[in-house]
Amino acid sequence: MVGAGNSAVRIAAELADHARVTLATRKPVKFSAQRPLGRDLHFWLDRTRSSR
């Protein structure tokens, strides 16, 4: 898989259940938890107004 956009990473993660996957990127990928403290990341961004 080439690229580290949201779609590429999601597809690579799903493929990894069935095959060996290599993610090729220019820079190291920084992963963040999608559900910190049990809530979706977008919930927290909205609550803290970080997305505005």
C-alpha positions as CSV (number, residue, x, y, z in Angstrom):
1,M,0.0,0.0,0.0
2,V,1.4,3.4,-1.0
3,G,0.4,6.5,1.0
4,A,-0.6,7.2,4.5
5,G,-3.9,9.0,4.0
6,N,-6.9,7.9,6.1
7,S,-8.2,5.7,3.3
8,A,-4.9,4.0,2.6
9,V,-4.3,3.2,6.3
10,R,-7.8,1.9,6.8
11,I,-7.6,-0.4,3.8
12,A,-4.1,-1.6,4.8
13,A,-5.4,-2.4,8.3
14,E,-8.3,-4.4,6.8
15,L,-6.0,-6.2,4.4
16,A,-3.6,-7.1,7.2
17,D,-6.2,-9.5,8.5
18,H,-5.8,-11.6,5.3
19,A,-2.3,-10.9,3.9
20,R,1.1,-9.4,4.7
21,V,0.9,-5.6,4.1
22,T,3.6,-3.0,3.8
23,L,2.7,0.7,4.1
24,A,5.1,2.9,2.1
25,T,5.3,6.6,3.0
26,R,7.6,9.5,2.8
27,K,7.6,10.2,6.5
28,P,6.8,8.0,9.6
29,V,3.1,7.6,10.2
30,K,1.8,9.0,13.5
31,F,-1.2,7.0,14.7
32,S,-3.8,8.4,17.1
33,A,-6.4,6.6,19.0
34,Q,-9.8,6.9,17.3
35,R,-11.7,6.5,20.5
36,P,-9.8,8.0,23.4
37,L,-11.5,7.6,26.8
38,G,-14.3,5.5,25.1
39,R,-15.5,8.4,22.9
40,D,-14.9,9.0,19.2
41,L,-12.1,11.5,18.5
42,H,-14.6,13.8,16.7
43,F,-16.7,14.0,19.9
44,W,-13.7,15.4,21.8
45,L,-12.8,17.8,19.0
46,D,-16.4,19.1,19.1
47,R,-16.5,19.3,22.9
48,T,-13.2,21.2,23.1
49,R,-14.0,23.3,20.0
50,S,-10.7,22.2,18.5
51,S,-12.2,21.6,15.1
52,R,-13.4,25.1,14.6
